[in-house]
Amino acid sequence: MQQDALTAQPSAKLPPRKALVLMGGGARTAYQAGALQALGSILPTAQARKFPFDILVGTSAGALNATFLASQACSGGQAFVQLAAFWASLRSHQVYHLPRTPLSQWSRWATALGVTLSARQHGSALDSMPLVNTLHKVIDLPGIDRALAQGAIQALAVTASSYSSGVHWTFCQNADDNDAVPWSRPGRRADMQPITIEHLMASSAIPFLFPATPLWVDGSLEYFGDGSMRQISPLAPAVDLGATQILAIGVGQPQRSGMGSSLDHSTSAKPAAKHRPPSLGSIAGHAMASVFHDTLQADVEQIERLNASLLGLPEAVRRELPFSPTQVLSLHPSASLDALAQAHVQELPSELHRVLEGLGALSGGGAALSSYLLFEPGFIQALMQLGEADVMARREEFLAFLAPAAA
C-alpha cells in the first residue's frame, strides 16, 4: 500500500524545493545519465549556472547517480555532463567480475561451478569489489559536504534494504538549515548520517548477484542489500525531506511486453514462441523487473490522487490541513530496454556470456537479465541516446517544470 507516500507538512511554511528521484536498475540506469545531460543542455545559460535540484534521492544504481551529482553540484548544470562522461567510460570489469577457476576461460561449466561456489560462500554470484574501487575514484565525497555548505543542494538520500530486520532504510545527509528529522513509518525508517561508499554498495547490492554490505543503524550492525527490494514508496523520502516538486526517472517499462513482440515485429517472427514455457533466464529477468520497477508509477498515481483531492477542497479548509500539493513529473524509457539489451548482448564479458547462455538468458525474454549487467559501450551509448531523445521529445514540459518558482 502507498498511503504513506505523502507525510504531514506544514504547508504554509514549506519553501519551494525541487527533488530528483532516481530509481535503480543496474546498467539500465545509464538511461538517466543521458536524460539528465539533455535536461542540462536545454536549461537557459543563467539557470544552468546553478544546480537545478535541491534534494537528490537515489536507489540502487540510481543512488550512485544521485551521489555523483551531489558531489559535483557546485559546478551547476555541468554536473550532468560529468555524469554522462563517467557512464561513457564505464566497463563491466570496473563493476564486477566472475569467480575464476583454472578452466573457466574454456568451459562454461567450469565458470558456472565457480559462480555456484562463490554464491554458497559469499551469498552472491559476482564479486563487486571492482565497483568499490571505481566509486572511490570517481565520487568526491568531500564535494557533497561543499555542496551542502554552499547551498547547491539541501539534502542527499540513499535507500537500502536490511536483510537483518526487513526494514527499508533511507540514509540522509542534510544541510545545516534543512529541518528534516528522521522518520519512522511501517516498514521504512530514516537515519541522518554522512553518505559513504559503503552506503552506495549497500543500496546497489542486487540480490543474488552482489554481496550484502554491513552498515551500523540504531547502534547495531545490519546487513543490507539493494534498496529496490521492499521499496513500497520510492517518492516518500523526497516528500519527507521537504520536496514540493519531484522529477522521478525510472528505467523500466510499466507495461513490459514479451521479447517476441517488442524485439521483432516482422513476419518472420514465430507466434508460437510466446506459448513456450519461459527459460530460467526469462524468469530471472521477470523477477528483476519486479524488484526494480513495480512501485514508482503506483506512487506517482497516489500523489496525483491526493493532489486532486486537496485541490478540490475550499481554500480555507486546505490551509488548515497539514498537507500541500506535490507536483510530480516522471520519465520512463519510451522503448524496450530488454530489446535494446538483446541487440548488444554480444558485448558481455565472455565468461559471463557463457554462464548466461547456459541459463537461457541471452535469447527471447531472458535478455532482460543481461540488461542489468551490460556495462559495455554499445549498450550504454544506446541507453543514453534514448534518455536524451525522451527528454527532447518533452522539452517544453521539462522546461516548465524546471522554471524558477514565482516570488
C-alpha positions in Angstrom: 0.0 0.0 0.0 1.1 3.6 -0.7 -0.8 5.5 2.0 2.4 6.9 3.5 3.7 8.3 0.2 3.0 11.8 1.5 3.6 12.9 5.0 2.3 15.7 7.0 3.9 19.0 6.1 3.1 22.5 7.5 2.0 23.8 4.0 2.2 27.5 5.0 5.9 27.1 5.9 7.0 24.8 3.1 9.6 26.5 0.9 9.7 25.6 -2.8 12.2 22.7 -3.2 12.8 20.6 -6.3 13.8 16.9 -5.9 15.3 14.5 -8.3 14.4 10.8 -7.6 16.5 8.2 -9.4 15.3 4.6 -9.4 17.6 1.6 -9.7 18.3 -0.9 -12.5 21.9 -1.8 -12.8 23.4 -0.9 -16.2 20.0 0.3 -17.3 20.4 3.5 -15.2 22.8 4.9 -17.9 19.4 6.0 -19.4 19.3 8.5 -16.5 22.7 9.9 -17.4 21.6 10.6 -21.0 18.3 12.1 -19.9 19.9 14.4 -17.4 22.6 15.5 -19.8 19.8 16.5 -22.2 18.0 18.2 -19.3 21.1 20.3 -18.6 21.5 21.2 -22.3 18.0 22.8 -22.5 18.4 25.0 -19.5 18.9 28.7 -20.2 22.5 29.8 -19.6 21.8 31.8 -16.5 19.7 29.0 -15.0 22.4 26.3 -15.8 24.9 28.0 -13.5 23.0 26.8 -10.5 22.3 23.1 -9.9 18.6 22.8 -10.6 17.6 20.4 -7.8 17.6 21.0 -4.0 17.1 17.3 -3.0 18.6 14.2 -4.5 17.2 10.8 -3.7 18.6 7.6 -5.2 18.1 3.8 -5.0 20.4 1.1 -6.2 22.4 2.3 -9.2 20.2 5.4 -9.1 21.9 6.1 -5.7 25.3 6.1 -7.4 24.0 8.6 -9.9 22.4 10.8 -7.2 25.6 10.7 -5.1 27.8 11.5 -8.1 25.6 14.5 -8.9 25.6 15.7 -5.2 29.4 15.6 -5.2 29.6 17.8 -8.4 26.6 20.0 -7.6 28.8 23.1 -7.0 29.5 23.0 -10.8 25.9 23.6 -11.6 24.5 22.0 -14.7 28.0 20.9 -15.7 27.4 18.0 -13.2 25.1 16.3 -15.7 27.9 16.5 -18.4 30.3 14.9 -15.9 27.8 12.1 -15.0 27.4 11.3 -18.7 31.2 11.2 -19.2 31.5 8.8 -16.3 28.9 6.4 -17.8 30.5 6.7 -21.3 33.8 5.5 -19.8 32.4 2.7 -17.7 33.0 -1.0 -18.4 31.8 -4.2 -16.8 35.3 -5.1 -15.4 35.0 -1.8 -13.4 31.8 -3.0 -11.7 32.2 -6.8 -11.1 33.9 -9.9 -12.1 33.1 -13.6 -12.0 34.9 -16.0 -9.7 37.8 -17.6 -11.6 38.7 -21.2 -11.9 41.6 -22.7 -13.8 39.2 -23.9 -16.6 36.8 -21.0 -16.6 38.2 -19.4 -19.8 37.5 -22.6 -21.8 34.4 -24.1 -20.2 31.1 -22.5 -19.3 30.5 -25.4 -16.9 33.7 -24.6 -15.0 32.7 -21.0 -14.9 29.2 -21.9 -13.7 30.9 -24.1 -11.0 32.9 -21.1 -9.8 29.8 -18.9 -9.7 28.0 -21.6 -7.7 30.8 -22.0 -5.1 31.0 -18.2 -4.8 27.3 -17.9 -4.2 27.4 -20.5 -1.5 30.4 -19.0 0.2 29.6 -15.3 -0.1 25.9 -15.2 -0.8 26.4 -13.7 -4.2 27.3 -14.8 -7.7 29.6 -11.9 -8.6 32.5 -10.1 -6.9 31.6 -6.4 -6.6 35.0 -5.2 -5.3 35.8 -3.6 -8.7 32.8 -1.2 -8.1 34.2 -0.3 -4.7 37.4 0.8 -6.3 35.6 2.6 -9.1 33.4 4.6 -6.8 36.3 5.7 -4.6 38.0 7.1 -7.7 35.0 8.9 -9.3 32.9 10.1 -6.4 34.2 13.1 -4.5 32.7 12.6 -1.0 34.0 15.9 0.4 32.3 17.5 -2.6 28.9 16.6 -1.0 29.9 18.5 2.1 30.8 21.5 0.0 27.6 21.4 -2.0 25.5 21.3 1.2 27.6 24.0 2.9 27.3 26.3 -0.1 23.6 25.7 -0.6 24.0 24.0 -4.0 21.8 21.2 -2.6 19.8 20.8 0.6 19.9 17.0 1.1 21.1 13.7 -0.4 19.3 10.5 0.4 20.2 6.9 -0.4 18.0 3.9 0.3 18.9 0.3 1.1 17.0 -2.8 2.4 18.1 -4.6 5.6 18.3 -8.4 5.3 18.7 -8.4 9.1 15.5 -6.7 10.1 13.5 -6.4 6.9 13.3 -2.6 7.3 13.8 -0.3 4.3 16.2 2.4 5.4 16.8 5.8 3.9 20.2 7.4 4.8 20.2 11.2 4.6 22.9 13.8 4.6 21.4 17.2 5.1 22.4 20.9 5.0 22.5 22.5 8.4 19.4 24.6 7.7 17.3 21.7 6.5 14.9 20.9 9.2 14.1 17.4 8.2 14.2 14.8 11.0 14.5 11.0 10.9 11.1 9.4 10.2 9.8 6.0 11.2 6.9 4.5 9.2 5.7 1.0 8.9 8.5 -1.0 7.1 10.7 2.1 6.4 12.9 4.3 8.5 15.4 7.1 8.1 18.7 7.9 9.7 20.7 11.1 9.3 24.4 10.3 8.6 27.0 11.2 6.0 26.8 9.1 2.8 29.8 6.9 2.2 30.9 4.4 -0.4 29.5 1.6 1.9 26.0 3.1 1.7 26.3 3.1 -2.1 27.4 -0.5 -2.1 24.6 -1.5 0.2 22.0 0.3 -1.9 23.2 -1.2 -5.2 23.8 -4.8 -3.9 21.5 -6.6 -6.5 20.1 -9.7 -4.8 21.9 -12.9 -5.6 24.4 -11.1 -7.8 26.2 -8.8 -5.4 27.2 -9.4 -1.8 25.3 -7.8 1.2 27.0 -4.8 2.8 27.1 -4.2 6.6 26.0 -0.8 8.0 25.5 0.5 11.5 21.9 1.5 12.4 20.5 2.1 15.8 23.7 1.0 17.4 23.8 -2.4 15.8 25.3 -3.9 12.7 22.9 -5.0 10.0 23.4 -6.4 6.5 21.9 -4.6 3.6 21.0 -5.3 0.0 19.6 -3.4 -2.9 17.3 -0.6 -1.9 14.8 -1.5 -4.6 13.7 -4.5 -2.6 10.6 -3.8 -0.4 10.5 -0.2 -1.6 6.8 0.5 -1.3 7.0 4.3 -1.6 10.0 5.5 -3.6 8.9 9.1 -3.7 8.2 9.3 0.1 11.8 10.2 1.1 11.7 13.3 -1.2 8.5 14.4 0.4 9.8 13.8 3.9 12.8 16.0 3.1 10.5 18.8 2.0 10.1 18.5 -1.7 7.3 20.5 -3.4 8.2 19.3 -6.9 9.6 15.9 -7.8 11.2 14.7 -11.1 11.4 10.9 -10.9 13.3 8.9 -13.5 12.8 5.1 -13.7 14.3 2.6 -16.1 11.6 0.1 -16.6 8.6 -0.3 -18.8 5.3 -0.1 -16.7 3.8 -2.3 -19.4 6.5 -4.8 -20.3 5.8 -6.8 -23.4 7.3 -10.1 -24.3 10.6 -10.1 -26.2 8.9 -11.8 -29.2 6.6 -8.8 -29.7 8.9 -6.0 -28.6 12.0 -7.1 -30.4 10.7 -8.5 -33.7 7.6 -7.3 -35.5 8.5 -8.8 -38.8 6.6 -11.6 -40.4 9.5 -14.0 -39.8 8.7 -13.9 -36.0 7.3 -17.2 -34.7 3.9 -16.6 -32.9 4.1 -20.0 -31.2 7.2 -19.0 -29.3 5.2 -17.0 -26.8 3.4 -20.1 -25.8 6.6 -22.0 -24.8 7.5 -22.3 -21.1 9.9 -19.5 -20.0 13.6 -20.2 -19.6 15.3 -19.8 -16.2 16.9 -16.6 -17.6 13.5 -15.3 -18.6 12.1 -16.0 -15.1 15.1 -14.3 -13.6 14.7 -11.2 -15.8 11.0 -11.0 -14.9 11.9 -11.3 -11.2 14.5 -8.5 -11.6 11.8 -6.3 -13.2 9.6 -6.9 -10.2 12.4 -5.9 -7.8 13.3 -2.7 -9.6 10.2 -1.2 -11.4 6.8 -2.1 -10.0 6.3 0.7 -7.4 7.2 4.1 -8.9 4.1 4.5 -11.1 1.8 3.5 -8.3 3.4 6.1 -6.0 3.1 8.8 -8.7 -0.6 7.9 -9.1 -1.1 8.0 -5.4 0.3 11.5 -5.1 -1.7 12.7 -8.1 -4.9 11.4 -6.5 -4.1 13.2 -3.2 -3.2 16.4 -5.1 -6.6 16.2 -6.8 -8.4 15.7 -3.5 -6.6 18.7 -1.9 -7.3 21.0 -4.9 -10.9 20.1 -4.7 -11.3 21.4 -1.2 -12.2 25.0 -0.3 -9.1 27.2 0.1 -9.9 27.9 3.8 -10.1 24.1 4.5 -6.9 23.4 2.6 -4.9 26.0 4.6 -5.8 24.1 7.8 -4.6 20.7 6.6 -1.1 19.5 7.3 -0.5 18.7 3.6 0.4 20.6 0.5 0.2 19.5 -3.2 3.4 18.0 -4.6 4.0 18.3 -8.3 5.4 15.1 -9.8 6.9 14.6 -13.3 8.0 11.1 -14.2 10.1 9.8 -17.0 10.4 6.2 -18.3 12.1 4.8 -21.4 9.9 5.0 -24.5 11.4 1.8 -26.0 12.0 -1.6 -24.6 15.4 -1.9 -22.8 15.1 -5.7 -22.9 15.1 -5.5 -26.7 18.0 -3.0 -26.6 20.0 -5.4 -24.4 19.3 -8.2 -26.8 20.8 -6.2 -29.6 24.0 -5.7 -27.6 24.3 -8.9 -25.7 27.5 -10.0 -27.5 29.3 -7.2 -25.7 29.1 -9.1 -22.4 32.4 -10.3 -20.9 33.0 -13.7 -22.4 32.8 -15.7 -19.2 29.6 -14.1 -18.1 28.2 -14.6 -21.6 28.8 -18.3 -21.4 27.1 -18.6 -18.0 24.0 -16.6 -19.1 23.9 -18.6 -22.3 23.7 -21.7 -20.3 20.8 -20.3 -18.3 18.9 -19.4 -21.4 19.4 -15.7 -20.6 20.6 -14.5 -23.9 17.6 -15.2 -26.1 14.0 -14.4 -26.0 12.7 -12.9 -22.7 15.9 -14.0 -21.0 17.8 -10.9 -22.4 16.1 -8.9 -19.6 18.5 -10.4 -17.1 21.6 -9.4 -19.1 20.4 -5.8 -19.3 21.3 -5.2 -15.6 24.9 -6.4 -16.1 25.7 -4.9 -19.6 28.1 -2.2 -18.6 29.6 -2.0 -22.1 29.9 0.9 -24.6 27.3 -0.1 -27.2 24.5 -0.7 -24.7 25.5 2.3 -22.5 25.5 4.7 -25.5 22.2 3.4 -26.8 20.6 3.9 -23.4 22.0 7.4 -23.1 20.8 8.3 -26.6 17.3 7.0 -25.7 17.3 9.1 -22.5 18.3 12.2 -24.4 15.7 11.6 -27.1 12.9 11.1 -24.5 13.7 14.4 -22.8 13.9 16.3 -26.0 10.5 14.9 -27.1 9.1 16.5 -23.9 11.3 19.6 -23.9 8.7 22.2 -23.1 7.3 20.1 -20.3 10.7 19.8 -18.6 11.4 23.5 -19.1 8.2 24.4 -17.4 9.0 22.0 -14.5 12.5 23.5 -14.0 11.4 27.1 -14.3 12.2 29.1 -11.1 9.4 29.3 -8.6 7.5 32.6 -8.7 8.4 35.0 -6.0 
